[in-house]
Amino acid sequence: MSLLESITFNEAGLVPAIAQDAATGRVLMMAWMNEEALEQTQETGFAHYYSRSRRKQWMKGESSGHVQKVIDMYLDCDGDTMLLIIEQTGPACHTNRKSCFYKKRQDDQWVNTEEPLK
């Protein structure tokens, strides 16, 4: 079975992809991939995703320079979620933070745990 045949894409033809920092193990972001994004990722060695809002492919860092070099890829047991082990250049989040996961639950509210990079 090929790599693509092993993946269970949702009804929109997408699969969630979690980007994890290879050096720290920190989860940096989650984005969506379609078959084309997965193929481009394999061909280039850099993470490509599908933007649901813009309805188009994009390479992480194509405008910011904050690229994600893919070190390894994993598929979960159900075949419906990808894990990309990456080397991140610059911040991963569009808010200029290292990770998109910077809001922490504290009592009944979300508290920012990280300030944007300067």
Backbone as CSV, one residue per row, in Angstrom:
resi,resn,N_x,N_y,N_z,CA_x,CA_y,CA_z,C_x,C_y,C_z
1,MET,0.855,-1.185,0.000,0.000,0.000,0.000,0.899,1.245,0.000
2,SER,0.574,2.214,-0.848,1.377,3.433,-0.942,1.123,4.346,0.253
3,LEU,1.984,5.325,0.392,1.846,6.294,1.477,0.474,6.977,1.432
4,LEU,0.075,7.449,0.265,-1.211,8.138,0.145,-2.384,7.208,0.414
5,GLU,-2.285,5.958,-0.025,-3.365,4.995,0.187,-3.541,4.632,1.662
6,SER,-2.504,4.840,2.448,-2.556,4.523,3.870,-3.236,5.610,4.695
7,ILE,-3.419,6.779,4.107,-3.973,7.924,4.838,-5.477,8.006,4.624
8,THR,-6.200,8.226,5.705,-7.643,8.424,5.633,-7.913,9.919,5.618
9,PHE,-8.127,10.448,4.426,-8.463,11.861,4.286,-9.937,12.043,4.635
10,ASN,-10.294,13.206,5.185,-11.690,13.450,5.532,-12.511,13.716,4.270
11,GLU,-13.794,14.019,4.452,-14.698,14.217,3.306,-14.282,15.384,2.419
12,ALA,-13.490,16.307,2.951,-12.983,17.435,2.164,-11.636,17.111,1.513
13,GLY,-11.151,15.881,1.706,-9.871,15.482,1.118,-8.672,15.980,1.912
14,LEU,-8.875,16.226,3.210,-7.819,16.775,4.057,-7.502,15.849,5.224
15,VAL,-6.296,16.005,5.747,-5.870,15.286,6.941,-5.160,16.300,7.838
16,PRO,-5.446,16.296,9.159,-4.739,17.212,10.050,-3.272,16.803,10.174
17,ALA,-2.405,17.813,10.228,-0.968,17.587,10.369,-0.452,18.432,11.535
18,ILE,0.138,17.753,12.485,0.692,18.418,13.656,2.187,18.571,13.436
19,ALA,2.699,19.789,13.633,4.136,20.046,13.494,4.755,20.097,14.879
20,GLN,5.763,19.245,15.094,6.438,19.141,16.383,7.923,19.442,16.188
21,ASP,8.465,20.284,17.068,9.869,20.663,16.997,10.758,19.458,17.291
22,ALA,11.687,19.152,16.390,12.566,17.993,16.545,13.502,18.147,17.741
23,ALA,13.914,19.365,18.039,14.882,19.585,19.116,14.246,19.571,20.503
24,THR,13.051,20.148,20.617,12.441,20.325,21.942,11.255,19.406,22.204
25,GLY,10.655,18.876,21.149,9.451,18.069,21.306,8.186,18.899,21.449
26,ARG,8.310,20.212,21.420,7.148,21.093,21.584,6.268,21.050,20.344
27,VAL,4.958,20.976,20.561,4.008,21.061,19.454,3.942,22.529,19.035
28,LEU,4.188,22.779,17.758,4.258,24.155,17.267,2.974,24.620,16.598
29,MET,2.342,23.729,15.860,1.134,24.146,15.149,0.399,22.927,14.603
30,MET,-0.798,23.180,14.141,-1.591,22.186,13.427,-2.118,22.852,12.172
31,ALA,-2.028,22.157,11.078,-2.558,22.665,9.814,-3.120,21.477,9.045
32,TRP,-3.676,21.746,7.890,-4.289,20.704,7.077,-3.424,20.401,5.865
33,MET,-3.427,19.135,5.467,-2.737,18.714,4.244,-3.735,17.977,3.353
34,ASN,-3.597,18.195,2.053,-4.300,17.364,1.087,-3.241,16.523,0.371
35,GLU,-3.635,15.746,-0.598,-2.673,14.880,-1.289,-1.547,15.686,-1.914
36,GLU,-1.885,16.801,-2.540,-0.867,17.621,-3.194,0.137,18.181,-2.184
37,ALA,-0.350,18.638,-1.044,0.547,19.174,-0.009,1.487,18.084,0.496
38,LEU,0.946,16.890,0.671,1.767,15.779,1.127,2.836,15.426,0.094
39,GLU,2.449,15.406,-1.157,3.405,15.109,-2.228,4.491,16.178,-2.302
40,GLN,4.093,17.465,-2.191,5.074,18.558,-2.238,6.019,18.491,-1.040
41,THR,5.490,18.116,0.115,6.316,17.969,1.309,7.365,16.883,1.084
42,GLN,6.947,15.768,0.542,7.879,14.669,0.272,8.926,15.059,-0.759
43,GLU,8.505,15.757,-1.802,9.418,16.125,-2.887,10.450,17.155,-2.453
44,THR,10.040,18.141,-1.637,10.924,19.257,-1.290,11.627,19.093,0.048
45,GLY,11.046,18.304,0.948,11.609,18.177,2.287,11.189,19.301,3.221
46,PHE,10.298,20.174,2.745,9.769,21.272,3.551,8.253,21.160,3.623
47,ALA,7.695,21.555,4.762,6.265,21.380,5.004,5.410,22.253,4.088
48,HIS,4.451,21.616,3.439,3.438,22.276,2.628,2.086,21.915,3.215
49,TYR,1.170,22.850,3.163,-0.153,22.649,3.747,-1.215,23.142,2.775
50,TYR,-2.470,22.914,3.159,-3.605,23.425,2.396,-4.366,24.401,3.278
51,SER,-4.554,25.602,2.783,-5.309,26.618,3.514,-6.790,26.491,3.176
52,ARG,-7.588,26.197,4.190,-9.034,26.085,3.968,-9.642,27.448,3.685
53,SER,-9.149,28.494,4.336,-9.729,29.834,4.136,-9.367,30.413,2.772
54,ARG,-8.146,30.203,2.327,-7.699,30.722,1.025,-7.926,29.720,-0.100
55,ARG,-8.244,28.479,0.279,-8.482,27.403,-0.683,-7.313,27.211,-1.650
56,LYS,-6.114,27.126,-1.059,-4.933,26.910,-1.905,-3.795,26.305,-1.097
57,GLN,-2.844,25.738,-1.840,-1.629,25.184,-1.249,-0.754,26.321,-0.752
58,TRP,0.035,26.025,0.251,1.056,26.982,0.678,2.206,26.234,1.335
59,MET,3.393,26.775,1.158,4.553,26.237,1.838,4.763,27.077,3.085
60,LYS,4.885,26.438,4.233,5.112,27.165,5.472,6.385,27.994,5.311
61,GLY,6.247,29.299,5.544,7.384,30.202,5.458,7.619,30.800,4.085
62,GLU,6.728,30.540,3.119,6.958,31.053,1.769,7.000,32.572,1.731
63,SER,6.269,33.239,2.615,6.330,34.712,2.636,7.164,35.228,3.807
64,SER,7.164,34.519,4.934,7.870,34.999,6.131,9.319,34.525,6.200
65,GLY,9.627,33.437,5.501,10.949,32.834,5.616,11.051,31.862,6.781
66,HIS,9.969,31.682,7.525,9.948,30.793,8.693,9.569,29.378,8.270
67,VAL,10.459,28.742,7.554,10.180,27.442,6.951,10.279,26.306,7.964
68,GLN,9.711,25.179,7.587,9.758,23.965,8.393,10.418,22.852,7.580
69,LYS,11.643,22.513,7.954,12.334,21.390,7.312,11.825,20.111,7.972
70,VAL,11.312,19.205,7.167,10.725,17.973,7.689,11.826,16.938,7.902
71,ILE,11.961,16.501,9.158,12.945,15.498,9.537,12.346,14.104,9.436
72,ASP,11.083,13.986,9.852,10.407,12.692,9.826,8.907,12.901,9.785
73,MET,8.196,11.885,9.384,6.736,11.933,9.329,6.174,10.656,9.942
74,TYR,5.093,10.829,10.711,4.406,9.693,11.325,2.927,9.766,10.963
75,LEU,2.311,8.605,10.918,0.878,8.487,10.710,0.304,7.789,11.935
76,ASP,-0.796,8.319,12.479,-1.361,7.703,13.691,-2.018,6.362,13.366
77,CYS,-2.429,5.669,14.418,-2.941,4.299,14.298,-4.196,4.199,13.432
78,ASP,-4.996,5.247,13.391,-6.212,5.237,12.569,-5.950,5.696,11.144
79,GLY,-4.763,6.216,10.897,-4.408,6.702,9.567,-5.037,8.031,9.226
80,ASP,-5.521,8.766,10.252,-6.234,10.007,9.949,-5.603,11.270,10.551
81,THR,-4.370,11.165,11.028,-3.646,12.336,11.529,-2.155,12.148,11.266
82,MET,-1.537,13.195,10.734,-0.102,13.177,10.459,0.634,13.899,11.582
83,LEU,1.845,13.454,11.856,2.750,14.140,12.776,4.022,14.412,12.005
84,LEU,4.370,15.697,11.876,5.600,16.084,11.193,6.622,16.493,12.243
85,ILE,7.764,15.849,12.238,8.867,16.233,13.101,9.708,17.199,12.266
86,ILE,9.828,18.425,12.761,10.404,19.470,11.909,11.499,20.261,12.617
87,GLU,12.309,20.909,11.800,13.245,21.931,12.264,12.639,23.258,11.829
88,GLN,12.238,24.066,12.786,11.564,25.331,12.518,12.583,26.457,12.404
89,THR,12.457,27.263,11.369,13.241,28.479,11.228,12.358,29.639,11.666
90,GLY,12.735,30.343,12.722,11.927,31.455,13.221,10.674,30.948,13.907
91,PRO,9.725,31.866,14.175,8.495,31.464,14.851,7.593,30.635,13.933
92,ALA,6.839,29.731,14.545,5.911,28.901,13.775,4.553,29.581,13.615
93,CYS,4.172,30.397,14.590,2.839,30.996,14.613,2.802,32.315,13.829
94,HIS,1.679,32.555,13.164,1.516,33.810,12.420,1.446,35.025,13.354
95,THR,1.301,34.795,14.669,1.314,35.886,15.653,2.743,36.215,16.092
96,ASN,3.715,35.600,15.436,5.140,35.796,15.703,5.581,35.161,17.026
97,ARG,4.904,34.109,17.427,5.288,33.341,18.608,5.909,32.024,18.164
98,LYS,6.688,31.418,19.053,7.350,30.156,18.717,6.338,29.071,18.377
99,SER,5.218,29.043,19.091,4.194,28.020,18.904,2.821,28.671,18.818
100,CYS,1.927,28.044,18.102,0.531,28.500,18.070,-0.177,28.169,19.382
101,PHE,0.399,27.270,20.150,-0.200,26.843,21.415,0.423,27.612,22.576
102,TYR,0.050,28.874,22.686,0.595,29.739,23.730,-0.471,30.192,24.729
103,LYS,-1.700,29.768,24.529,-2.783,30.111,25.450,-3.047,28.928,26.375
104,LYS,-2.957,29.177,27.686,-3.123,28.126,28.676,-4.370,28.388,29.515
105,ARG,-5.109,27.320,29.787,-6.287,27.443,30.647,-5.837,27.736,32.064
106,GLN,-6.400,28.767,32.607,-6.143,29.113,34.005,-7.483,29.483,34.623
107,ASP,-7.956,28.603,35.495,-9.292,28.737,36.070,-10.313,28.764,34.934
108,ASP,-11.013,29.859,34.750,-12.052,29.901,33.722,-11.687,30.838,32.571
109,GLN,-10.394,30.992,32.313,-9.984,31.866,31.205,-8.703,31.341,30.545
110,TRP,-8.401,31.898,29.398,-7.181,31.571,28.675,-6.155,32.668,28.928
111,VAL,-4.949,32.274,29.298,-3.884,33.212,29.631,-2.727,33.003,28.648
112,ASN,-2.211,34.105,28.096,-1.056,34.017,27.199,0.179,33.640,28.009
113,THR,0.883,32.620,27.559,2.088,32.169,28.253,3.366,32.592,27.538
114,GLU,3.209,33.262,26.404,4.359,33.598,25.577,4.074,34.905,24.838
115,GLU,5.052,35.786,24.826,4.919,37.047,24.106,5.453,36.859,22.689
116,PRO,4.993,37.682,21.743,5.530,37.600,20.380,7.034,37.902,20.380
117,LEU,7.741,37.269,19.465,9.179,37.535,19.293,9.361,38.912,18.677
118,LYS,10.460,39.521,18.973,10.720,40.878,18.426,11.593,40.841,17.223
